[in-house]
Amino acid sequence: MTLPLLRYCGLVMMAVFLAMPALAETVWHCSRTPAIDVAIDNRPDPGDLFTLAEQGVADDVIRISVRDLIDVYSGVNVRLSGVPLSACFMPVNDPVTVKALGDLGLSADVLSALARKSAITKSQLYRVTDEAEMRACIMRHQPAVGYLNRPQSTEQLAPCF
């Protein structure tokens, strides 16, 4: 009787372990606007923005559309009031990266290839190794966007969607 129970527990533990990447939460973070003056004319239509009301999105974070987010992580040059938008990303095998890019319909492998290409051509994609570097990257390359596994807010960055 003990052997079937052990087998069952082993299968359950394996299923939980395999499901962990799917459980990773993604909270997109943007730099706050004091770094640049975002002209009202350049802000996207409110209908083009997506936010989560329960996250309490700060009023002073940069405003970008979903299309801008997809474009910047696809290697397209996105500008806010003439200033290039930067995108920070963690390793392609990180569960938060897989979830974040998957939510945008992008592949982490493609992003890695774009980042290698960006070392040759001027791009605004920056690879970081962990969440501390992600926060530093967003603050250093303003205006910038990145993702973390939980909401965090500082004087220079806040959740944006």
N, C-alpha and C positions, 0 to 999 in steps of 0.2 A: 504494500500500500504506500510505503514511503517513496519508492522509486517513481511511480507515476506522479506523485505530488511534486517531487523535485523536478521532474521533467516539465511539468506544467509551469512551475515557478520560473524555471529557466527560460521557457518560451515567452512568458509574460515580461520578464526582465529584458529579453532581447527585443521584443516589440517596443517597449518603452524607450530603449536606447536608440533604436532605429527611427523612432518618431520624434526624437528631440529636435532635429533641425526644423521640422515642420512647426514646432512650438515656439521657435524663436520669434520674438516680437521685434518689429522695426519701428522706430520713431525717427522721422526725418527732422533734422535740425538745420537751421539757417543762421547765418551771421546776422547780427543786429544792424540796423541802418545807419548809425552814426558814422560808420566808415566811409559812406558815400551819401550824396544827396540824391535820393530817388525821386525823379520828377513825377508828379501826379499823372502826367500824360503817358508815361511809360509803364505805368502799373497795368497788369492784366485786368481784364474784365472780372468782376467778382465771381461770375458764373464759371470762369475758367480755373479758378482756384479751388482746391479741395482742402478742407480742414476738418479736424475732429473736434467738435464742440467741447467734449469732456477733457481735452488736453489743455484748454485755456491758452490758445495761441496768443503770444504777445503781440501788441500792436506795432512794436518797433522792429520786428524782424523783416528781412527783405521779402518782397512778395514776388513769387514766381509761379508760373502755371505748371500743370502736369506735363504739358508739351515741353516746356523749358527743362524740366527735370529729366525727362526722357532724352531730350537732345543733348544736354551736357554730359550725361552718362553714356551717350553714344558717340562722343567725341566731336559733336557739333559745337562751334563757337557761339555761345549765348552771351549777350551783353545786356547789362542793366545801366541805363544812363551812360552808355558808351564805355563802361568798365566791364571786362570779361568776368563772367561767372565761373568760379572754380568748383570742382567736385572732388571730394575726398572719398576714398574707398579702402576697405580692409581686404585682406587676402581672399582670393576667390573661393577657397574651401571653407571659409568662416560661415557658419550657419546664418548669421545675421546678414552677411553679404548675399548669400544665395536667396534668402527671403526678400531682402530689399530689392534686388534687381529683378527677381521673379515677379514681384508685385508690379513692376514697371513693364513686364514682358521682355526683359533683357536677359542675356546669358552672362554669367560671371566670367566665362572663358573669353568671350568677345571683349569684355572690359579689360581683361589682362593683356590681350593683344593690343588694344588701343593704348594702354598705358606704356607698353614697350615702344610703340610707334611714337608716343608723345615725347620720348627721350630724344627722338630724331627731329620731329617737327614740333612747333610750339602748340601745346595743348594745355588745357586747364584741368587735367586729371592728375591727382596726387595719391599715390599709394601709401598707406600707413599700416602699421602692424597691430595696433590695438586701439581701444577706446580712448585712452589718454592722448595718443597721437592724433586720433580723429578730432578730438576737441581742439587740440593745438593747431591742426591743419585748417579747420574752419576759421579759427581766429586769425591765423597768420595770412590766409589767402582771401580775405574779405573782398568783395562779396563771395560767399561760399556756401555750399550745401554738403551735408553728409548725413550719416545715420548712426544711431546708437540703439542699444537694446532696451533702454528706458529713458523717459523724459529727463532732461537735465537743463538747467537754466543758469547762465552766468551773465555778467555785464556785456559780454561779446557774442553770445549765442543763446538760442532758445529753440524749443520745438516749433516747427512751422507747419507740419502736417504729418 
